[in-house]
Amino acid sequence: MHDVIRDMALWLACENRKKKKKFVVKDGVGLIRAQEVEKWKETQRISLWDTSIKELGEPPYFTNTVTFLALGKCIRSFSNGFFTRMPVMRVLDLSNHYECIKLPTEIGNLVTLQYLNLSGTRTKYLPVELKNLKKLRCLILDYMHSLEPLPPQMVSMFSSLQLFSMYESQYKGDERRLLEELEQLEHNDDISIDLTSVSSTQTLFNSHRLQRTTRRLRLLDCKSMNLELVVYSKFLRHQCLNNLSDVKIFVYYKLLNLTWLIYAPSLQFLWVQFCKSMKKVVDDERSEVLEIEVDHLGVFSRLIFLTLICLPKQRSIHERALLFPSLRHITLFDCPSLRKLPFDSNTGISKKLEKIRGEKEWWDGLEWEDQTIMRNLTPYFQPTQILKKI
């Protein structure tokens, strides 16, 4: 996504040479002095990539700037009043700004802001003044491992919010309260989040709104939770996981299968690791008990990446052969009980398949319905070893 924004910024800069004052694009040019920043008063869009701004003596005067992309190590610290002279700012992207530890309270003055990306920063606290951003549509807080709990009712105050992402950040606050605030947002239709507790997982799967709007989900470090008891509830009859595209599950010791994922027709990425009781990805017998009417050839029809690691009891991905029309990469490590892959000569192999990674000893011990499918898959196999630690 960032590369797309970058390419667009460069393209706009080239296409508008006659309007140079409207666009500033700096990519890896080193240090920018305060005197040059002062010349950007009339600039509408600023894009800085791996370019540092020398500490400013006074706040920048960006009265016409609507887009400010400052990625990498652009600004070491924000001086007092840094955001006080940006009256029409709509897009602020500080992602991967590792030295960004503290945001000034004046960021709450950006009342026209619609997009805020703080991913990959070391910011610990979000100023309570962010509640003033009533027009905010996108809030991205991915990979923020230092982030402390958000101020109460902050998220629910973003009445215009359409996208909320806190993915691979391992939120330290009350996950259930956060989900309840997200559930209150009328316009939100895209959520990415990590969950680590029984109560928060139940909150998500008991809410049709949260199910419909969750796009990326990480379930991790819940050794005692029986996930099946949580997800096999009334939600299965409503098929509300249409938006779910990315699922990662770590350290669920009581997890037996992921049959509920057949209600996620848009699933593209599936990663399961350290689930020592898991036996099947999709349990056909379980699906019959639940009266799930799904064409088994359509299961995982959009899946691109499948990764299964350290699943000692894993016996199958699916009992029957699947088409996997979108599948590109398969990664299987330390799954000694998995002796068959869900392919046969009738369903064939996806034209998009690029590689199958795993231990050579495991591959050599696989059982095949016929030798044709083995010969067809062998060119894609790449013997690889992997460290078992996360």
SVG drawing of the C-alpha trace seen along z (x, -y; Angstrom):
<svg xmlns="http://www.w3.org/2000/svg" viewBox="-28 -30 50 74">
<polyline fill="none" stroke="black" stroke-width="0.4" points="0.0,0.0 2.8,-2.4 4.6,-1.7 1.4,-2.6 1.1,-5.9 4.7,-6.6 4.4,-5.8 1.3,-8.0 3.1,-10.9 6.0,-10.6 3.6,-10.4 1.7,-13.4 4.9,-15.3 6.0,-14.5 2.7,-15.3 2.5,-18.7 5.8,-20.2 4.1,-23.5 2.7,-23.5 5.8,-22.7 4.8,-24.6 1.8,-22.2 4.0,-19.0 7.1,-18.2 8.6,-14.7 11.9,-13.9 13.2,-10.4 16.5,-9.6 18.0,-13.0 19.6,-13.3 19.0,-16.3 16.5,-19.0 17.2,-22.3 14.6,-24.5 15.1,-27.2 13.8,-24.8 10.8,-23.7 9.8,-27.3 9.4,-27.4 6.6,-24.8 3.9,-27.2 1.8,-26.9 2.4,-23.1 -0.6,-20.9 1.1,-17.5 4.4,-16.6 6.0,-13.1 9.2,-12.4 10.9,-9.0 14.0,-8.2 14.7,-11.9 15.5,-13.8 14.2,-17.2 16.6,-19.3 14.9,-20.2 12.7,-23.2 12.9,-26.4 9.2,-27.0 6.2,-25.0 5.9,-24.5 3.5,-26.7 1.5,-24.3 -1.7,-26.3 -2.6,-24.5 -1.2,-21.0 -3.8,-18.3 -1.4,-15.3 1.8,-14.8 3.7,-11.6 6.7,-11.4 8.0,-7.8 11.2,-6.5 13.4,-8.8 12.0,-12.1 11.4,-13.9 13.2,-12.9 11.0,-14.8 7.9,-17.0 8.4,-20.5 5.7,-22.2 2.9,-23.4 4.1,-21.3 0.6,-20.6 -1.0,-24.0 -0.5,-25.5 -2.1,-22.7 -5.8,-23.8 -6.8,-21.6 -4.7,-18.4 -6.6,-15.3 -3.8,-12.6 -1.0,-12.1 1.2,-9.1 4.1,-8.6 4.4,-4.9 7.8,-3.1 8.9,-6.2 10.8,-4.3 12.0,-7.3 8.5,-8.7 8.0,-8.0 5.6,-10.8 2.9,-12.6 2.3,-16.2 -1.2,-17.0 -1.7,-19.5 -2.3,-16.7 -5.9,-17.0 -6.1,-20.3 -6.1,-18.5 -9.9,-18.5 -10.0,-18.0 -7.9,-14.8 -9.4,-11.7 -6.4,-9.3 -3.9,-8.7 -1.2,-6.0 1.2,-5.4 2.2,-1.8 5.7,-0.8 6.3,-3.7 7.3,-3.4 4.6,-5.7 3.5,-4.7 0.4,-6.9 -2.1,-8.4 -3.1,-11.9 -6.6,-12.1 -7.0,-15.1 -7.3,-12.7 -11.0,-12.5 -11.4,-15.8 -10.8,-14.1 -14.5,-13.7 -13.8,-13.3 -11.2,-10.5 -12.0,-7.6 -8.9,-5.5 -6.8,-4.8 -3.9,-2.4 -1.9,-1.3 -0.2,1.9 3.1,3.2 3.0,0.7 4.6,3.0 5.1,0.1 1.5,-1.2 -0.2,-1.4 -4.0,-1.2 -6.0,-3.7 -7.9,-6.4 -11.5,-5.2 -14.1,-5.9 -11.6,-7.3 -12.4,-4.9 -16.1,-5.2 -15.7,-9.0 -14.5,-8.5 -18.0,-8.6 -16.8,-8.7 -14.3,-5.9 -14.5,-3.3 -11.2,-1.4 -9.5,-0.5 -6.4,1.6 -4.3,2.7 -2.7,5.7 0.3,7.5 0.5,4.9 -0.6,7.2 -2.8,4.5 -2.1,4.2 -5.5,2.8 -8.9,4.4 -9.6,6.1 -13.3,6.6 -13.9,3.0 -12.1,2.0 -14.3,4.4 -17.4,3.0 -16.4,-0.5 -15.7,0.6 -19.1,2.3 -20.7,-1.1 -19.3,-2.7 -22.0,-2.9 -19.7,-3.4 -16.9,-1.0 -16.5,1.9 -12.9,2.9 -11.3,4.2 -7.8,5.8 -7.1,6.9 -5.3,9.3 -7.2,11.2 -5.6,13.1 -8.5,13.9 -11.7,16.0 -13.9,13.0 -12.7,10.9 -12.9,13.8 -16.5,14.5 -17.3,10.8 -16.2,10.9 -17.9,14.1 -21.2,13.2 -21.5,9.9 -22.7,10.0 -21.4,6.5 -17.9,7.4 -17.9,10.6 -19.0,8.8 -16.3,6.0 -13.3,8.1 -10.8,8.5 -7.6,9.6 -7.6,11.6 -4.8,12.9 -5.7,15.3 -2.7,16.0 -1.3,17.2 -4.5,18.6 -3.4,22.0 -6.5,22.9 -9.3,21.7 -11.4,24.2 -11.9,22.2 -14.5,24.6 -16.8,23.9 -16.5,20.2 -17.0,20.1 -19.5,22.9 -22.4,20.8 -25.4,19.1 -23.1,17.2 -22.5,20.2 -26.0,20.0 -25.6,16.4 -22.5,16.7 -21.1,13.4 -17.4,13.8 -17.5,12.6 -14.9,9.9 -12.3,12.1 -9.2,12.4 -6.2,12.9 -6.2,15.3 -3.2,16.1 -3.5,18.5 -0.7,19.1 -0.5,21.3 -4.1,22.6 -3.5,25.9 -7.1,27.0 -7.8,26.2 -9.0,29.3 -10.0,27.8 -10.9,24.6 -14.0,25.8 -15.6,22.4 -13.3,20.9 -15.5,22.3 -17.7,19.4 -14.9,17.1 -15.1,17.2 -12.7,14.3 -9.9,15.9 -6.5,15.4 -3.9,15.9 -4.0,18.7 -1.2,19.2 -1.5,21.8 1.4,22.5 1.9,24.3 -1.6,25.8 -0.6,29.2 -4.1,30.7 -5.2,29.7 -6.0,32.6 -7.7,31.2 -8.1,27.8 -11.6,28.6 -13.5,31.5 -16.0,32.9 -17.7,34.8 -18.1,31.7 -19.5,29.8 -22.2,32.4 -23.2,32.2 -23.5,28.4 -25.6,28.9 -23.2,26.7 -24.2,26.7 -21.0,25.8 -19.6,27.1 -16.4,28.6 -14.7,27.7 -15.4,24.0 -13.7,24.2 -10.6,22.0 -11.2,20.9 -9.4,17.5 -6.6,18.8 -3.2,17.6 -0.9,18.6 -1.3,21.6 1.2,22.0 1.0,24.8 3.9,25.1 4.4,27.2 1.1,29.1 2.2,32.6 -1.3,34.2 -2.3,32.6 -3.7,35.4 -5.4,33.5 -6.2,30.2 -9.4,31.5 -10.6,35.1 -11.5,34.5 -9.5,32.9 -9.8,29.2 -9.4,27.0 -7.3,24.2 -7.6,22.0 -5.8,19.1 -3.1,20.9 0.5,19.8 2.5,20.9 2.2,23.8 4.4,24.0 4.3,27.1 6.8,27.7 6.9,30.1 3.5,31.7 4.7,35.4 1.1,36.8 0.1,35.1 0.5,37.9 -1.8,36.7 -2.4,33.4 -5.9,32.5 -5.1,32.9 -5.9,35.5 -5.6,35.9 -9.3,35.0 -9.1,31.6 -5.7,30.8 -3.3,28.1 -3.8,24.4 -2.0,22.6 -0.9,20.0 1.0,22.5 4.6,21.4 6.1,23.5 5.5,26.0 8.0,25.7 8.7,28.4 11.2,30.9 12.4,33.4 11.9,36.4 8.2,35.4 7.8,35.0 9.3,38.4 6.9,40.0 3.7,38.6 1.0,41.0 -0.6,40.4 -3.9,41.4 -2.1,41.8 1.4,41.1 0.2,38.5 -0.5,35.9 2.8,36.7 4.7,36.1 2.7,32.9 3.4,31.4 7.1,32.5 8.5,29.6 7.0,27.1 8.5,28.7 11.4,26.8 13.0,28.7 13.6,26.3 14.4,26.3 12.8,23.9 13.5,22.7 10.6,23.6 10.8,20.5 8.7,17.5"/>
</svg>
